[in-house]
Amino acid sequence: MAYMIVVASILVAAAAGLLGAIPAQADNISIGINIGSPPPPPIVVAAPPQLVVVPGTPVYYAPGLNVNFFFHKGRYYTFHDNSWFVAAAHNGPWTFVAVERVPQPILVVPVQYYKVPPGHWKKGGPPPWAGHGKGPKKGKGD
């Protein structure tokens, strides 16, 4: 625990030092600290994209974008570099989310609705998150 406090203090001090060197006009700079999680995807979507429902699901996707871009229950999701990310707005900021926290309807979107299919699907195997995600728990008789 003490080690984490020391590391966090060093990171905050380093960030404060960096901020002190940035001119006052740098109001649109974003600094992210990712400890143990992948960096967010470089998705830039200026205007809300047209969303189309994935048939038979409560999930929407953006057919006009060249990235994996899904919408479900007020949140945007993307699968990038073998990791899931979530955002509250179409233009981010994107935050890493563990596959266990991705809603089940997102995880079962058919591969044809991905612009960049996960590697396992390209090889014909199951998706990397098979058996993960939030969803109804099955009983013993299911």
N, C-alpha and C positions, 0 to 999 in steps of 0.2 A: 504494500500500500504506500509506504513512504517513497519507494522507488518511483511509483506512478506520479506522486505529488512533485517530486524533483523533476521528472521528465516534463510534466505539464508546465511547471514553472519556467523551465528552460525554453520550451516552445512559446510560451506567452511572452517571455522576455525577448526572444528572437523576433517574434512578430511585431512587438512594440518597437524594436530597433529598426525593422524594415519600414514600418509605417512612418517613423520619424524622418526617413529619407525621401518620402514621397511628397511631391509638391501638393499644395492645398487644392489644386484643381483636379485631383485624382479621385473624384467622387464616384466613379463607376468601376473602381478596381475591387475585385473580390479575392480574398485570401481564404483558402480552405486548408484545413489540417486533417489529413486522413491517417489515423493510426490503426493499422491492421485492416484497412478496407481499400478496395481499388479506387482509383481516381474516377471522378464522374465523367460521363461521356461528353464529347465536344459537340453537343446538339445545339444548334442555333435555329430557332423557329420564331421569326419576327411576328407573324400574325397567327392566330389560332388556325390550325389546319382543318380541312374538311374531314369529318369523322364519319365512318360507315360502320354499321353494326356487323359483327362477325355472326353469321347465321347460326341460330340456335343457342346463342350465348347472350349474357348481359354486357359483353365487352365490345368496345368500338376500336377500330384501327384507322390509321391515316394512310390511305392508298397513294396519296400524292407525295409522300415523303420517301427518302431513300434510306431511312433508318427504321428499326423496330420501334413502333410508337403505338401504345395502347392506352385506352381510357376505361376506367371502371370505378363507379361510385365516387366520383369527384376527385379522383387521383389519376395521374398519368404515369405510365410504366414503360420502361424500355429495357431491352436485354442487349448489353454491350460488353464485348470482351469477356464472355462467359460469366457475367455478373448481372444481377437485376438492380435497377435504380427506380426511384419513385420521386415524383414532384407534385406539388399542389397546383402548379400553373403549367401551361403548355410550354413555356420558355424557361422552366426550371425555377430555382436551382435544383439540380438532381442530387439525390442522396442515395448512397448504397443501402440496399435492403437485403437481408438474408433470405434465401429461397423459402425458408419456413414461414416467413412473414408475408410472402406474396399471396394474394387471394387465389384460391383454387381456380376460379373462372379464367384468370390470366394464364395460369400454368397449362391449361388444357386447350388453349387456342391452337387450332391446326397449323401445321408448318407452312401451309401456302399463304398465310397471312403475315408471315415474317418477311421482311426485306432481306435480312441477313440471317439465314437459318442457323440455329446452334449446331456446332460441329458434329455432335452425335447423330443428329438427324440427317446430316449430309451423308453419313456412313451407313444409314439404315437402322441404327440402334435407337434405344429409347432416349428421350431428352435427359440431360444431366440431373434434372430435378424430379424425375419419376419417383412417386411415392412421397413427395414433400408438399408443402403448402397448406394454407388454411382451407378448411372445407368441412363438410359434414363428416362426423366420425361414424364409421360403420360398426354395426353391432356384430355379435358372433354369428348370426344367421345370414349376414350379407355376403 
